[in-house]
Amino acid sequence: MLIKEQSESGHWYQKDGTPAYTIEGKSGKRATTLRDAKKLGLLPSVTTILNVAAKPGLQTWLQHQAILSALTLPRQENESEEDWLNRVTKDSKETGRKAAQRGTDIHEVVESFYEGMLLEAIPPYVRKVEETLNNAFGKNCAWLPEKSFSHELGYAGKVDLHCKAYAGFDGVVVDVKTKEGSLDKVTPYFENIMQLAAYREGLGLPKARTANLYISTNGDVKLIEHSEEDIADALKCFFHLLRFYQIKSKL
């Protein structure tokens, strides 16, 4: 299951695209809320918008983690059902947290590499990322990591990797996903395609090529590029979700 810790989910941006993930509260810094966003005129992130849609794949993964935790944590003698359920729930959440942290670590290493800050002890999977992107899009693509943006329709976000127009391309937009285990059968979820469609539009690169770059915790790397037809359909769906979110949240 794909997980990304500290993703944009629940994140907010200023109208110029500057991240506004936290604000200074009475007791110090805290996460920005919807109430804050309304007061300050902030824009919701792409994945905040996507969260209004059902994610069957994620729900299945969460259910599996809960079942596995229940199987490995038998009910103790004289333990109440409520206490046991709380213990199982805590354990399953910890599994997700650790997987998410591994994903965060991988993202940060890839980001550092393309920022030119990772000069020594470069992990083999980063070299695989470099080779995979070069093979797909050529060596002349000047990759820009962690670019934030805002869109006039009222959303914003931050893109893992993108490059601007070159050699006949209108650019390339790449979103990195991490996964436990083998990548042999990995398939993008529709929300992954919507995410890339929204990013492409938000960056002002309406004809850019788009792809998900999967990095496994075992070091494997796989790139899946999306067709123009799929991206166009996904963008229509995203805009409907955006309007739904705006009306529901009174933004």
N, C-alpha and C positions, 0 to 999 in steps of 0.2 A: 504494500500500500504506500502511496506517495504521501509524504508528510513534509511540511516545511515550517519549522519553528520560526517564530517572529516574522511571519509573513505579513503581507499588508493587511490581513484580515483585521478589521476593527480600526485600521489606521486612517488618519485624516491628513489632508494637505491644504495649504494655503492656495489662494487662487492663482498664484504664480508657479505652483508646483512644488514649493518648498514643503518638506515634511513637517507635520505638526502632530507627531505621535503623542507628545506629552505637553502638559501645561503646568504652570506654577500654581499650585493650590494653596490653601491656608496652611497645610501641614507639609509643604514641599511639593516636589514634582509628582505628578500622577498621570495615568493614562487619560487621554482625551476621550470624552464621551459624546454621545449624540447631542446632549443638551449643550455642551460646550461648542460643538460644531455649529449649531443653530445660532448661538449667541455671537460667534466669531466669524460666521460666514465661511466655514471650511467646507472642503469637498471630500466626499467619501472615496475610498480606494476602490480599485477594480474588484478585488476579491471580497470586499465588503458587499458590493453589489451582487456578486456571484453567490454569496452565502444565502440569499433569499430563495435560491433554487435548491431542490432536493439533490442530495449526493448519495445515490444508492451504493456506490463503491465504497465510500468512506464509512457509511453506516454498517455495511457488511464487515468491513475490517474491524470496526469497533466492537461489533457483536462477537467476532471471532476471538478478539483479545480478552473479552469478558469471560467467554466460555473456557478459554485456555487457563485463565487465572483461577476460575472455579475448580477446574480439574486438578490443578497443582496446589491448591490451597484448601484441603479438606476441612470441614467444620470441626472445630476443636471441642473437646469434652466440656459440657456445660456452657458452651458459647451460644448466645442467642442468635436467632436467624438474622436479626437486624445487624448485629455486630459482625457476623460472618459476611453478609452482603456488603457492608461498608469496607471490610478488609479486602474483599475481592475487587470491589470498584476501585479502591485506592491502588491496588497492585496493577490492574489493567491500565489505569491512567499513567502510572509510572513507566510502563512499557512504552506507551505512546510518547511520553516525555523524552525518554532516552533515545528513541528513534528520531524524534524531532531534533534533538540536540545534535545527533550525528549528521542530519541533513543541514543544519545551520553551520556546522563546522566545515562541511564540504563546500557550501556556498561561499563562505568567507575566504577559503583558500583559493577558489577559482577567481573570486573578485580581486584578491590581492595579486594574483598572477597577472591579470589583465590590466591592473593599475600600475604594473611594473614594480611592485613592492616585494614580490616573492622572488628573490634572486638566488637563494641557496636552498638546498634540501627540498627541491621541487618533487612532490609525490608523483609516482608513475601515472596515476589516473589523470593528473593535470596535463601531462604530456599526451595522454590519449585524447583528452578534450581538445587540445590544440591541434592534434593530427586530424581528428574527426571534423572539426570546423574548417580546417584548411582544405581537406579533401572535398568537402561539400560546397564551399563558397570561395575557395581560392585563398592565396596567401596575402593578397593585397587588401583584405578587409580589415580596416582599422577598428577593432572592437572597443566599444565604450561600455564599461560596467556601471551598473546601479544608477542609471539615468532616470530622474524623476520628471514628471510632466503634469500638465493640467489640460483639460479639454473644455471648450466653450459650452458643452451640453451639461456640465456639472459633475464631472468625475476626474479622478487623478490616479497616479500610480507611480511605481518605480520598476524599471525593466532590468532584468538580470544582465543581458548583453544585447547590444545592437550595433550595427554599423550603418553609416549613411551611404548615399548613392555612390556607386563606382562601377566602372567597366560595363555599363549597360544595365546595371541593377538599380532599383529604386531604394536599395538598402536591404538589410536583413534584421529580423527581430527574433531573438532566441530567449526562451524561458527555461531555466534549469530546474529539473525535478530530481529528487533523490529517491532511491528505492532499496528496500532490503532484498538481498539475494539476486537471483538470475534476472537478466533483462530479455531473455529469449521470447517471452510471450507478452512483454509490456505493450500496452495499447493506451493511447491518450484518452482520457475522459472528455466528454463534450465540453465541460467547463474549462478544460485546459485550452481548447481551441477558442472558446469565447474570450478567454483571458488574453491570448495572443492577438486576436482580432481587435480587442479594445486597446491594447498596447500600441499596435501598429497605427491605429487611427489617432490615438492620443499623441504619438510622436510626430504626427504629420507626415507619415510615410505610407500613404494609402495603397501603394503597389509593392511594398516590400515583401520579400519572401519571409515565411515564418516557420519556426520549427521548435519542437521540444527537445531539449538535450537531457537525456536520462543518465544519471551517474549512480551506479550501484555501490553499496557499502563494501562490496568485495572488489571494487576497482574497475568494473566493466563500464563501458560508455556506449551509448546508442543514441543516434539522432533520428528523429522522425519529423519530416517536413510535411506541411499541410497544403492541400490544393487550394487554389484561388476560390473555387466553388464552395469548399467547406468553410473557408474563412469568411466569405461573403454571407453565407447563411448564419454563421456563428455571430457575426456582428449585428445582424438584424435581431437575433434573439437577445444579445446583450443589451441593445438599446431598449427593448421591451422590458427587460429586468430593471434597467436603470430607471425608467419612468415609473414602474411599479414601486421601486424602492423610494423614489422621491415623493410620490403621493402618500405612500404608507407612512413614511417618516416625517412628512410635512416639511420637506426641505425645499 
